[in-house]
Amino acid sequence: MKKTSLLVAVMCIGLMVAGPVAAEELTIVGTGSGQSILAAIGNAFTETTPGAVVSVPKSIGSGGGIKAVGKDESVIGRIARPIKDKEKHFGLAYHPIAKMPIVFFTNKSVGVKSLTISQVLDIYSGKITNWKDVGGKDASIRVIRREDGDSSLSVLLKTFPGFSDITLTAKSKTTYSDPDTCQLTANKANTIAFGTYANAKNYDLDVLAIEGVQPTSPDYQYAGTLALIFKEKNKAGTIQNFLDFIVTASAKQVIEKTGGIPVL
């Protein structure tokens, strides 16, 4: 065999052993709020960017995302609240991408489509305990709340009139992520909960209007912000390409379709 033919054969064998070049995976860790929005953006980015894969794993919370990126365990994260003063020593960039309506939703068994502000306050404070008192059937209300410090709860405390003035009923059940909250509400009859519209709309739930205003209306007042966090030293390559993609018209369409409001 000639030397040239032998060299080609060796190169071909080497390529077969090495296999195809692995795709570059961008894993975005953090909050469960807006998880469906970011996953949809990631899928759209992957379709337009050969060799890139975006992964949006199960929630570790906004705080968990900040710690993971701050300690260089991850290069990029997702959060649904501002960076706290005690977290600023990590030196993270904050890059908002979407507004997320925070909504109240119920199990399909309830049959109520809209509540007033005062009805919500009375339900969550424990003054109203039966659905018949707000136009529903004769059934005890199961209340789900989120843990102190949760981003959706924080939005309601700041923006929902009177919510910060009530003591949440001791009979409420606490959940610790948006997806878990939605799933539990979908599974348990007579339940009410709150969380991001983007996640709730993916489950078999009734999302409530407040004072007749739907969460898709420009007049809806209660919303948080989904943001990406990273260190400036890592703002290159796939991360930079992903940030550039987020401001495109196609990404904005994805955000709107999945229940968010583009902010860029």
Secondary structure, DSSP 8 states (H G I E B T S, - for coil): --HHHHHHHHHHHHHHHH-S---EEEEEEE-STTHHHHHHHHHHHHHHSTTEEEE--S--HHHHHHHHHHTTS-SEEEESS---GGGGGG--EEEEEEEEEEEEEEETTS---EE-HHHHHHHHHTS--BGGGGTS-S-B-EEEEE-TT-HHHHHHHHHSTTGGGS---TT-EEESSHHHHHHHHHHSTTEEEEEEHHHHTTSSEEE-EETTB-TTSTT---EEEEEEEE-GGG-SHHHHHHHHHHTSHHHHHHHHHTT-EE--
